[in-house]
Amino acid sequence: MTVTTYRVEGMTCGHCVSSVTAEVSKIEGVTGVNVDLTAKLVTVTSGAPLDDTAVGAAVDEAGYELAGRAGAPAEEAEADACCGSGCCS
């Protein structure tokens, strides 16, 4: 069993929770989805590790934006924020 938590932007109400839950639940191998509206987090339980691209596509289909994995290491978050100019190296 694998449990992964993602940050999702744009959710504001119970309908948002239902939409994200429904779309992410359709991903093959997903056995559970828990959306925390206040924290803007989606925790996905699956039989095996999921492709983040598939989760992103499901969140996008629901009308929201996947902002990455929650609790990503600081250097990974910094790398994601880099503009590519070389100043962060």
A tleap script that builds the chain and sets N, CA, C and O, in Angstrom:
source leaprc.protein.ff14SB
mol = sequence {
  NMET THR VAL THR THR TYR ARG VAL GLU GLY
  MET THR CYS GLY HIE CYS VAL SER SER VAL
  THR ALA GLU VAL SER LYS ILE GLU GLY VAL
  THR GLY VAL ASN VAL ASP LEU THR ALA LYS
  LEU VAL THR VAL THR SER GLY ALA PRO LEU
  ASP ASP THR ALA VAL GLY ALA ALA VAL ASP
  GLU ALA GLY TYR GLU LEU ALA GLY ARG ALA
  GLY ALA PRO ALA GLU GLU ALA GLU ALA ASP
  ALA CYS CYS GLY SER GLY CYS CYS CSER
}
set mol.1.N position { 0.839 -1.180 0.000 }
set mol.1.CA position { 0.000 0.000 0.000 }
set mol.1.C position { 0.885 1.245 0.000 }
set mol.1.O position { 1.893 1.301 0.705 }
set mol.2.N position { 0.500 2.236 -0.794 }
set mol.2.CA position { 1.224 3.497 -0.891 }
set mol.2.C position { 0.267 4.632 -0.559 }
set mol.2.O position { -0.870 4.658 -1.029 }
set mol.3.N position { 0.738 5.569 0.256 }
set mol.3.CA position { -0.050 6.749 0.597 }
set mol.3.C position { 0.757 7.974 0.186 }
set mol.3.O position { 1.892 8.147 0.629 }
set mol.4.N position { 0.175 8.829 -0.661 }
set mol.4.CA position { 0.855 10.026 -1.143 }
set mol.4.C position { -0.073 11.217 -0.978 }
set mol.4.O position { -1.262 11.137 -1.290 }
set mol.5.N position { 0.475 12.323 -0.486 }
set mol.5.CA position { -0.318 13.530 -0.290 }
set mol.5.C position { 0.160 14.609 -1.249 }
set mol.5.O position { 1.357 14.846 -1.407 }
set mol.6.N position { -0.810 15.256 -1.883 }
set mol.6.CA position { -0.546 16.297 -2.884 }
set mol.6.C position { -1.176 17.621 -2.450 }
set mol.6.O position { -2.199 17.642 -1.766 }
set mol.7.N position { -0.550 18.716 -2.859 }
set mol.7.CA position { -1.131 20.047 -2.674 }
set mol.7.C position { -1.968 20.367 -3.914 }
set mol.7.O position { -1.529 20.148 -5.043 }
set mol.8.N position { -3.175 20.885 -3.692 }
set mol.8.CA position { -4.071 21.224 -4.799 }
set mol.8.C position { -4.563 22.658 -4.609 }
set mol.8.O position { -5.055 23.019 -3.540 }
set mol.9.N position { -4.425 23.461 -5.651 }
set mol.9.CA position { -4.856 24.858 -5.617 }
set mol.9.C position { -6.227 25.011 -6.269 }
set mol.9.O position { -6.556 24.310 -7.225 }
set mol.10.N position { -7.023 25.942 -5.734 }
set mol.10.CA position { -8.291 26.297 -6.348 }
set mol.10.C position { -9.528 25.731 -5.676 }
set mol.10.O position { -10.639 26.136 -6.015 }
set mol.11.N position { -9.376 24.814 -4.740 }
set mol.11.CA position { -10.537 24.226 -4.075 }
set mol.11.C position { -11.073 25.204 -3.028 }
set mol.11.O position { -10.313 25.761 -2.235 }
set mol.12.N position { -12.410 25.406 -3.040 }
set mol.12.CA position { -12.994 26.360 -2.093 }
set mol.12.C position { -14.239 25.856 -1.361 }
set mol.12.O position { -14.691 26.490 -0.408 }
set mol.13.N position { -14.802 24.712 -1.800 }
set mol.13.CA position { -16.077 24.284 -1.203 }
set mol.13.C position { -16.237 22.754 -1.270 }
set mol.13.O position { -15.373 22.032 -1.769 }
set mol.14.N position { -17.356 22.310 -0.757 }
set mol.14.CA position { -17.656 20.877 -0.757 }
set mol.14.C position { -17.769 20.290 -2.151 }
set mol.14.O position { -17.411 19.134 -2.372 }
set mol.15.N position { -18.266 21.080 -3.092 }
set mol.15.CA position { -18.345 20.604 -4.480 }
set mol.15.C position { -16.940 20.318 -5.014 }
set mol.15.O position { -16.729 19.338 -5.729 }
set mol.16.N position { -15.986 21.175 -4.665 }
set mol.16.CA position { -14.594 20.972 -5.081 }
set mol.16.C position { -14.077 19.630 -4.544 }
set mol.16.O position { -13.435 18.864 -5.263 }
set mol.17.N position { -14.366 19.367 -3.285 }
set mol.17.CA position { -13.944 18.118 -2.644 }
set mol.17.C position { -14.536 16.929 -3.394 }
set mol.17.O position { -13.831 15.963 -3.685 }
set mol.18.N position { -15.819 16.998 -3.705 }
set mol.18.CA position { -16.490 15.899 -4.415 }
set mol.18.C position { -15.898 15.684 -5.800 }
set mol.18.O position { -15.677 14.547 -6.215 }
set mol.19.N position { -15.640 16.774 -6.514 }
set mol.19.CA position { -15.096 16.680 -7.873 }
set mol.19.C position { -13.706 16.049 -7.882 }
set mol.19.O position { -13.427 15.157 -8.683 }
set mol.20.N position { -12.837 16.518 -6.986 }
set mol.20.CA position { -11.477 15.981 -6.926 }
set mol.20.C position { -11.517 14.517 -6.495 }
set mol.20.O position { -10.817 13.682 -7.067 }
set mol.21.N position { -12.325 14.209 -5.498 }
set mol.21.CA position { -12.438 12.821 -5.031 }
set mol.21.C position { -12.888 11.906 -6.162 }
set mol.21.O position { -12.312 10.836 -6.360 }
set mol.22.N position { -13.904 12.314 -6.897 }
set mol.22.CA position { -14.442 11.486 -7.983 }
set mol.22.C position { -13.404 11.246 -9.070 }
set mol.22.O position { -13.229 10.112 -9.517 }
set mol.23.N position { -12.719 12.290 -9.498 }
set mol.23.CA position { -11.751 12.149 -10.598 }
set mol.23.C position { -10.530 11.335 -10.180 }
set mol.23.O position { -10.084 10.465 -10.928 }
set mol.24.N position { -9.988 11.604 -9.004 }
set mol.24.CA position { -8.794 10.869 -8.560 }
set mol.24.C position { -9.140 9.408 -8.293 }
set mol.24.O position { -8.306 8.527 -8.501 }
set mol.25.N position { -10.352 9.147 -7.837 }
set mol.25.CA position { -10.781 7.764 -7.576 }
set mol.25.C position { -10.820 6.914 -8.840 }
set mol.25.O position { -10.749 5.688 -8.765 }
set mol.26.N position { -10.932 7.556 -9.998 }
set mol.26.CA position { -10.982 6.829 -11.270 }
set mol.26.C position { -9.616 6.281 -11.709 }
set mol.26.O position { -9.551 5.435 -12.600 }
set mol.27.N position { -8.533 6.752 -11.094 }
set mol.27.CA position { -7.193 6.295 -11.485 }
set mol.27.C position { -7.035 4.826 -11.090 }
set mol.27.O position { -7.328 4.433 -9.961 }
set mol.28.N position { -6.573 4.037 -12.035 }
set mol.28.CA position { -6.382 2.609 -11.777 }
set mol.28.C position { -5.438 2.401 -10.598 }
set mol.28.O position { -4.355 2.984 -10.547 }
set mol.29.N position { -5.860 1.564 -9.649 }
set mol.29.CA position { -5.038 1.234 -8.491 }
set mol.29.C position { -5.350 2.050 -7.253 }
set mol.29.O position { -4.905 1.701 -6.160 }
set mol.30.N position { -6.110 3.134 -7.399 }
set mol.30.CA position { -6.459 3.970 -6.249 }
set mol.30.C position { -7.504 3.246 -5.403 }
set mol.30.O position { -8.523 2.777 -5.910 }
set mol.31.N position { -7.226 3.168 -4.099 }
set mol.31.CA position { -8.144 2.492 -3.185 }
set mol.31.C position { -8.796 3.459 -2.207 }
set mol.31.O position { -9.747 3.097 -1.515 }
set mol.32.N position { -8.283 4.697 -2.147 }
set mol.32.CA position { -8.881 5.684 -1.251 }
set mol.32.C position { -8.404 7.090 -1.573 }
set mol.32.O position { -7.267 7.294 -1.997 }
set mol.33.N position { -9.297 8.063 -1.363 }
set mol.33.CA position { -8.972 9.469 -1.586 }
set mol.33.C position { -9.548 10.255 -0.415 }
set mol.33.O position { -10.725 10.112 -0.082 }
set mol.34.N position { -8.717 11.082 0.206 }
set mol.34.CA position { -9.167 11.939 1.294 }
set mol.34.C position { -8.755 13.367 0.964 }
set mol.34.O position { -7.567 13.651 0.808 }
set mol.35.N position { -9.728 14.267 0.856 }
set mol.35.CA position { -9.455 15.664 0.529 }
set mol.35.C position { -9.632 16.505 1.787 }
set mol.35.O position { -10.681 16.460 2.429 }
set mol.36.N position { -8.601 17.274 2.136 }
set mol.36.CA position { -8.652 18.217 3.246 }
set mol.36.C position { -8.770 19.606 2.640 }
set mol.36.O position { -7.773 20.186 2.209 }
set mol.37.N position { -9.984 20.140 2.605 }
set mol.37.CA position { -10.256 21.419 1.962 }
set mol.37.C position { -9.495 22.559 2.638 }
set mol.37.O position { -8.932 23.416 1.956 }
set mol.38.N position { -9.474 22.576 3.957 }
set mol.38.CA position { -8.818 23.654 4.694 }
set mol.38.C position { -7.327 23.706 4.399 }
set mol.38.O position { -6.768 24.783 4.191 }
set mol.39.N position { -6.688 22.555 4.380 }
set mol.39.CA position { -5.238 22.493 4.138 }
set mol.39.C position { -4.898 22.449 2.654 }
set mol.39.O position { -3.728 22.560 2.286 }
set mol.40.N position { -5.916 22.286 1.785 }
set mol.40.CA position { -5.720 22.172 0.330 }
set mol.40.C position { -4.856 20.954 -0.011 }
set mol.40.O position { -3.963 21.028 -0.855 }
set mol.41.N position { -5.141 19.829 0.662 }
set mol.41.CA position { -4.378 18.600 0.465 }
set mol.41.C position { -5.288 17.465 0.017 }
set mol.41.O position { -6.449 17.379 0.419 }
set mol.42.N position { -4.737 16.602 -0.821 }
set mol.42.CA position { -5.425 15.394 -1.254 }
set mol.42.C position { -4.496 14.218 -0.942 }
set mol.42.O position { -3.378 14.148 -1.453 }
set mol.43.N position { -4.964 13.311 -0.112 }
set mol.43.CA position { -4.189 12.125 0.241 }
set mol.43.C position { -4.771 10.941 -0.524 }
set mol.43.O position { -5.961 10.643 -0.432 }
set mol.44.N position { -3.901 10.275 -1.281 }
set mol.44.CA position { -4.323 9.178 -2.144 }
set mol.44.C position { -3.682 7.888 -1.656 }
set mol.44.O position { -2.468 7.819 -1.461 }
set mol.45.N position { -4.504 6.877 -1.462 }
set mol.45.CA position { -4.032 5.552 -1.084 }
set mol.45.C position { -4.169 4.652 -2.306 }
set mol.45.O position { -5.198 4.649 -2.981 }
set mol.46.N position { -3.110 3.888 -2.578 }
set mol.46.CA position { -3.127 3.017 -3.758 }
set mol.46.C position { -2.343 1.744 -3.469 }
set mol.46.O position { -1.566 1.671 -2.517 }
set mol.47.N position { -2.568 0.745 -4.316 }
set mol.47.CA position { -1.892 -0.532 -4.158 }
set mol.47.C position { -0.414 -0.463 -4.510 }
set mol.47.O position { 0.387 -1.258 -4.018 }
set mol.48.N position { -0.058 0.484 -5.358 }
set mol.48.CA position { 1.326 0.680 -5.796 }
set mol.48.C position { 1.532 2.178 -6.025 }
set mol.48.O position { 0.560 2.924 -6.142 }
set mol.49.N position { 2.776 2.621 -6.089 }
set mol.49.CA position { 3.020 4.051 -6.348 }
set mol.49.C position { 2.325 4.511 -7.629 }
set mol.49.O position { 2.298 3.793 -8.628 }
set mol.50.N position { 1.768 5.709 -7.581 }
set mol.50.CA position { 1.057 6.269 -8.729 }
set mol.50.C position { 1.965 7.195 -9.526 }
set mol.50.O position { 2.932 7.749 -9.002 }
set mol.51.N position { 1.636 7.349 -10.786 }
set mol.51.CA position { 2.309 8.314 -11.640 }
set mol.51.C position { 1.739 9.689 -11.300 }
set mol.51.O position { 0.533 9.905 -11.417 }
set mol.52.N position { 2.600 10.625 -10.877 }
set mol.52.CA position { 2.132 11.962 -10.525 }
set mol.52.C position { 1.425 12.643 -11.696 }
set mol.52.O position { 0.538 13.471 -11.488 }
set mol.53.N position { 1.808 12.301 -12.911 }
set mol.53.CA position { 1.171 12.870 -14.095 }
set mol.53.C position { -0.302 12.464 -14.170 }
set mol.53.O position { -1.155 13.267 -14.545 }
set mol.54.N position { -0.589 11.220 -13.812 }
set mol.54.CA position { -1.975 10.740 -13.821 }
set mol.54.C position { -2.802 11.457 -12.762 }
set mol.54.O position { -3.961 11.801 -12.995 }
set mol.55.N position { -2.203 11.679 -11.605 }
set mol.55.CA position { -2.906 12.401 -10.538 }
set mol.55.C position { -3.142 13.841 -10.976 }
set mol.55.O position { -4.227 14.385 -10.772 }
set mol.56.N position { -2.128 14.458 -11.577 }
set mol.56.CA position { -2.266 15.827 -12.077 }
set mol.56.C position { -3.368 15.944 -13.113 }
set mol.56.O position { -4.136 16.906 -13.101 }
set mol.57.N position { -3.449 14.973 -14.009 }
set mol.57.CA position { -4.485 14.981 -15.049 }
set mol.57.C position { -5.877 14.845 -14.434 }
set mol.57.O position { -6.822 15.492 -14.886 }
set mol.58.N position { -6.004 14.013 -13.415 }
set mol.58.CA position { -7.301 13.834 -12.760 }
set mol.58.C position { -7.721 15.110 -12.031 }
set mol.58.O position { -8.882 15.515 -12.097 }
set mol.59.N position { -6.778 15.736 -11.341 }
set mol.59.CA position { -7.072 16.987 -10.641 }
set mol.59.C position { -7.446 18.069 -11.650 }
set mol.59.O position { -8.370 18.849 -11.422 }
set mol.60.N position { -6.722 18.109 -12.766 }
set mol.60.CA position { -7.016 19.066 -13.834 }
set mol.60.C position { -8.413 18.823 -14.406 }
set mol.60.O position { -9.158 19.770 -14.656 }
set mol.61.N position { -8.759 17.579 -14.609 }
set mol.61.CA position { -10.082 17.218 -15.134 }
set mol.61.C position { -11.186 17.689 -14.180 }
set mol.61.O position { -12.283 18.044 -14.609 }
set mol.62.N position { -10.876 17.684 -12.883 }
set mol.62.CA position { -11.851 18.154 -11.890 }
set mol.62.C position { -11.942 19.682 -11.880 }
set mol.62.O position { -12.880 20.245 -11.315 }
set mol.63.N position { -10.959 20.358 -12.511 }
set mol.63.CA position { -11.000 21.807 -12.608 }
set mol.63.C position { -10.059 22.536 -11.671 }
set mol.63.O position { -10.227 23.729 -11.417 }
set mol.64.N position { -9.056 21.812 -11.151 }
set mol.64.CA position { -8.143 22.403 -10.171 }
set mol.64.C position { -6.704 22.165 -10.599 }
set mol.64.O position { -6.450 21.521 -11.617 }
set mol.65.N position { -5.767 22.683 -9.824 }
set mol.65.CA position { -4.359 22.593 -10.204 }
set mol.65.C position { -3.544 21.828 -9.159 }
set mol.65.O position { -3.552 22.170 -7.977 }
set mol.66.N position { -2.849 20.803 -9.610 }
set mol.66.CA position { -1.942 20.061 -8.740 }
set mol.66.C position { -0.693 20.903 -8.545 }
set mol.66.O position { -0.027 21.265 -9.515 }
set mol.67.N position { -0.370 21.219 -7.283 }
set mol.67.CA position { 0.760 22.090 -6.984 }
set mol.67.C position { 1.975 21.299 -6.504 }
set mol.67.O position { 2.961 21.891 -6.064 }
set mol.68.N position { 1.917 19.978 -6.581 }
set mol.68.CA position { 3.051 19.140 -6.183 }
set mol.68.C position { 2.716 18.265 -4.997 }
set mol.68.O position { 1.600 18.279 -4.477 }
set mol.69.N position { 3.700 17.514 -4.587 }
set mol.69.CA position { 3.530 16.646 -3.427 }
set mol.69.C position { 3.709 17.458 -2.152 }
set mol.69.O position { 4.568 18.336 -2.081 }
set mol.70.N position { 2.909 17.166 -1.168 }
set mol.70.CA position { 3.043 17.815 0.130 }
set mol.70.C position { 4.257 17.237 0.842 }
set mol.70.O position { 4.521 16.038 0.762 }
set mol.71.N position { 4.984 18.086 1.529 }
set mol.71.CA position { 6.142 17.633 2.285 }
set mol.71.C position { 7.348 17.325 1.438 }
set mol.71.O position { 8.235 16.592 1.874 }
set mol.72.N position { 7.407 17.874 0.218 }
set mol.72.CA position { 8.577 17.660 -0.642 }
set mol.72.C position { 9.801 18.266 0.031 }
set mol.72.O position { 9.694 19.308 0.678 }
set mol.73.N position { 10.959 17.633 -0.108 }
set mol.73.CA position { 12.168 18.175 0.485 }
set mol.73.C position { 12.426 19.606 0.006 }
set mol.73.O position { 12.058 19.968 -1.111 }
set mol.74.N position { 13.059 20.413 0.856 }
set mol.74.CA position { 13.292 21.831 0.560 }
set mol.74.C position { 14.039 22.019 -0.751 }
set mol.74.O position { 13.685 22.898 -1.536 }
set mol.75.N position { 15.072 21.208 -1.007 }
set mol.75.CA position { 15.831 21.403 -2.242 }
set mol.75.C position { 14.995 21.092 -3.468 }
set mol.75.O position { 15.202 21.699 -4.519 }
set mol.76.N position { 14.051 20.156 -3.363 }
set mol.76.CA position { 13.175 19.855 -4.485 }
set mol.76.C position { 12.236 21.029 -4.737 }
set mol.76.O position { 11.994 21.395 -5.887 }
set mol.77.N position { 11.707 21.621 -3.667 }
set mol.77.CA position { 10.825 22.771 -3.813 }
set mol.77.C position { 11.583 23.941 -4.428 }
set mol.77.O position { 11.042 24.646 -5.280 }
set mol.78.N position { 12.833 24.157 -4.006 }
set mol.78.CA position { 13.633 25.236 -4.568 }
set mol.78.C position { 13.909 24.995 -6.048 }
set mol.78.O position { 13.869 25.928 -6.850 }
set mol.79.N position { 14.186 23.752 -6.406 }
set mol.79.CA position { 14.469 23.434 -7.804 }
set mol.79.C position { 13.240 23.703 -8.660 }
set mol.79.O position { 13.357 24.202 -9.780 }
set mol.80.N position { 12.052 23.374 -8.134 }
set mol.80.CA position { 10.820 23.615 -8.869 }
set mol.80.C position { 10.579 25.104 -9.093 }
set mol.80.O position { 9.969 25.494 -10.089 }
set mol.81.N position { 11.064 25.946 -8.154 }
set mol.81.CA position { 10.829 27.387 -8.242 }
set mol.81.C position { 11.883 28.094 -9.063 }
set mol.81.O position { 11.734 29.285 -9.336 }
set mol.82.N position { 12.924 27.425 -9.464 }
set mol.82.CA position { 14.027 28.053 -10.191 }
set mol.82.C position { 13.578 28.529 -11.575 }
set mol.82.O position { 12.817 27.852 -12.267 }
set mol.83.N position { 14.063 29.693 -11.952 }
set mol.83.CA position { 13.681 30.263 -13.254 }
set mol.83.C position { 14.516 29.724 -14.395 }
set mol.83.O position { 14.210 29.976 -15.560 }
set mol.84.N position { 15.580 28.977 -14.076 }
set mol.84.CA position { 16.395 28.378 -15.114 }
set mol.84.C position { 17.559 29.253 -15.578 }
set mol.84.O position { 18.266 28.893 -16.519 }
set mol.85.N position { 17.761 30.392 -14.929 }
set mol.85.CA position { 18.825 31.296 -15.344 }
set mol.85.C position { 20.212 30.853 -14.877 }
set mol.85.O position { 21.221 31.398 -15.323 }
set mol.86.N position { 20.262 29.885 -13.997 }
set mol.86.CA position { 21.543 29.404 -13.477 }
set mol.86.C position { 21.910 30.017 -12.137 }
set mol.86.O position { 22.902 29.611 -11.530 }
set mol.87.N position { 21.141 30.977 -11.664 }
set mol.87.CA position { 21.476 31.642 -10.404 }
set mol.87.C position { 21.253 30.739 -9.198 }
set mol.87.O position { 21.807 31.010 -8.133 }
set mol.88.N position { 20.479 29.698 -9.322 }
set mol.88.CA position { 20.161 28.825 -8.196 }
set mol.88.C position { 21.157 27.680 -8.039 }
set mol.88.O position { 21.082 26.926 -7.068 }
set mol.89.N position { 22.072 27.541 -8.965 }
set mol.89.CA position { 22.999 26.405 -8.951 }
set mol.89.C position { 24.077 26.571 -7.930 }
set mol.89.O position { 24.936 25.700 -7.792 }
savepdb mol mol.pdb
quit
